[in-house]
Amino acid sequence: MIKSNLCTRFSIELVLRVEVSGSDRPHLSIVDLPGLIHSETKQQSTSDVELVQDVIQAYIMEPRSILLAIVSAENDYANQIVLKLARAANKRCNRTLGAITKPDILVAGSKSEAIYVSLARN
């Protein structure tokens, strides 16, 4: 059986959760968490920033969670807090997978490309 729903337990975000279960398969839930907010804006308050952090922490600290840390090649990866959060939640890195988006913007042979290739190879 496959079912999905939008969990609205938290006030500012919709968390998409897809569950797969059945007598012949292991239980699996896929949760798409809200994106990290680094600072408040006209549309997002300081409490929104904190709420998103709390929601993400609640899921990634769960020892049975598999983390998919997504970074964008558009920005210096050192400025992308998801890596710090993933390392803090999973010190042995045995349940974290990484994905790099927008790698086509990197200049071939550049220092940035080398850094992202190194990150991908981990």
Steps between C-alpha positions, in 0.01 A plus 500: 500500500629847415346806654597862524374792697591852588577526868411845630618444855726805477364845434702633203584202285340206335700184545444248221511148637476187283469166675550158344389200703366151459549147626762433231708817536673694775341815635634811325406865537643773279472850645576813299593760758481876449814673376729661753448872552811690602348832600166673528343686209178694444321167451684294764548600862774406746258252654451342155878454469508332842194286426652361179824423687302319771298296249815395315684416823211280615526287186877484450579412860287186469761219477292303247477793257704503181605854418520638149712814527449712190744780416496737205810560290371856460630581848819427690430172676661632820205741525237226475397411853347164405846339507566622853159377618548160334844454657369597843209256473705218348860518615597169335338610169356152458144618432565812293490522121593816314370655183642797311258703292587731211850357434478632143567855622852408612781598265689193378842479661425773756579489870125493573455195279789324675347576841162359398657192342690443825178545697320251277776242547503562877 
